Amino acid sequence: MEGNENIQVLKMNYHRLEDHLPLLEDLQGASRALLRLQDVYALSVPELARGRFRTAGEAHPEVYHPSQDFALSADDCFHIGKVRR
């Protein structure tokens, strides 16, 4: 019985927040934008996944340094890779 109650609460909360969540098209567009940045500026993929904007060259100069790194999760990287195919 408790499991059903938890599912109902989860569904209710999801429907309440649904309008504020990104759509699949939004996520795919953001992925394409990251891929475009990586291509145009020859960004290092491992550094980009760590939230850093550095070129892939030997010296690894920074293109941009945000005040805080926002690393991509393995799931983020997987979905970006799916968009690239």
C-alpha positions in Angstrom: 0.0 0.0 0.0 2.8 2.4 0.9 4.3 1.9 -2.6 1.1 3.0 -4.3 1.0 6.1 -2.1 4.6 7.0 -3.0 3.8 6.6 -6.7 0.7 8.8 -6.4 2.8 11.5 -4.6 5.5 11.3 -7.2 3.0 11.6 -10.1 1.3 14.5 -8.4 4.6 16.4 -7.9 5.7 15.6 -11.4 2.5 17.1 -12.9 2.9 20.2 -10.7 6.5 20.7 -12.0 6.0 19.5 -15.6 5.6 22.9 -17.1 8.9 24.1 -15.7 10.9 21.1 -17.0 12.8 21.2 -20.3 11.3 19.3 -23.3 13.2 16.7 -25.2 13.7 19.3 -28.0 15.3 21.7 -25.5 17.8 19.1 -24.3 18.7 18.1 -27.8 19.2 21.7 -28.8 21.5 22.3 -25.8 23.4 19.2 -26.7 23.9 20.4 -30.3 25.0 23.8 -29.0 27.7 22.1 -26.8 28.8 20.0 -29.7 29.0 23.1 -32.0 31.1 24.9 -29.4 33.4 21.9 -29.1 33.9 21.8 -32.9 34.3 25.5 -33.5 36.8 26.1 -30.6 38.5 22.7 -30.7 37.6 22.2 -27.1 39.0 19.2 -25.1 36.2 16.8 -24.6 37.4 15.5 -21.2 37.9 19.1 -20.0 34.4 20.1 -21.3 32.9 17.2 -19.4 34.6 18.6 -16.3 33.0 22.0 -17.0 36.1 23.7 -18.2 36.6 25.3 -21.6 40.1 24.5 -22.8 41.4 23.7 -26.3 42.5 20.3 -27.2 46.1 21.4 -28.0 49.2 20.4 -26.1 49.3 23.7 -24.1 45.6 23.5 -23.2 44.9 27.2 -23.0 41.6 28.2 -21.4 39.1 29.7 -23.8 36.8 30.7 -20.9 36.9 30.2 -17.2 33.6 30.3 -15.4 33.5 31.2 -11.7 32.4 27.6 -10.9 32.9 24.3 -12.8 29.7 22.5 -13.7 30.8 19.0 -14.6 28.6 16.9 -16.9 27.4 13.6 -15.5 28.0 10.3 -17.3 24.3 10.4 -18.2 24.7 13.9 -19.7 27.7 12.8 -21.8 25.8 9.7 -22.9 22.8 11.8 -24.1 25.1 14.3 -25.8 26.7 11.4 -27.6 23.3 10.1 -28.8 22.6 13.5 -30.3 25.9 13.5 -32.2 25.1 10.2 -34.0 
